[in-house]
Amino acid sequence: MTSKTTLDAYVAIAVTELWIYDSKKLRIYLLRDEHYIESDHSPNFPNLPLTQIIAATVERAWQVGTVQALKEFEGTLERSSF
């Protein structure tokens, strides 16, 4: 789990977008006015539902292995209209 101190450390070096995966959930944080706000979407990937895709891929990796899960992830991206 990421602590407030860790988030503050990223503020200090001005990381504009942070992704943290914990407890089967991807959280996206955006730096605004020297504070992080949680967001459902990434401005760097505006047409991708990252919170769903990443969480599903990580869980799938536990079931079938990392290589297979990444192949399925690539296939999802290729077939999608994101």
N, C-alpha and C positions, 0 to 999 in steps of 0.2 A: 504494500500500500504506500502511496506517495503522501508525504507529509506536507503541511503548509510551508515548512522551512524549505523543502525541496522546490516547491513552486516559486517561492521567493527568490531562490537562487537563479531560476530561469528568468525571472523578471530582471534581475540584476544584469544579465547579459543580453537582455532584449530578444528572447526567443519569441517570435510572433505567433507561432502555433505549436501546441504541444499535444501529443497523443499519449494517453495512458490507458493500458489495458489491465483491468483488475476485476476479479470476481465475475468473470464471464461477460464483461461489458467494456467496450471501448468508449472512453471519454475524450472529447476534443475540447481543448481550451484555447481561447484566442486572447491575445494580449491587447487590452484596451485601457488607455489612461493609466498605465503602470499597474494594472490588476488583470488577473485572468477571469474571463467569463466562460462558462461552459456553453458549448454550441452543439447542435445536432449535425451540423455540416461543416465541411472544410472549405474555406474560400479558395484553396489551392486545387481542390477537386470538387467543384460545385455541383456536378451532375452525378456524383457517386454517393450512394447511401452507405458511406464508410462504416458507420457504427454497426449496421447490420451485416455488411459483407465481411468485415474483419472478425467480428465476434463469431460468425458462422464458420469462417475458415479455420480459426483457432480451435473451435470445438470439433470440427471435422478432422483436424490433424490428430487429435487425441484418439479418434476412432480408426482412422485408416493410415495414419502416418503423415509426416510433413510433406514428403515428395508428392504423394497422391493428392493431398489437400491443396497444394499449390498448383498442381496441374488442373484440378477442378476450378480453382480460383481463376486461373488464366482463361479457361474455357468460358466461365461466367462472363468475364470482361469482354471476350471476343464476341459472344452471342448477344450481349446487351446493347441497348441503345443509349447508354449513359453518355 
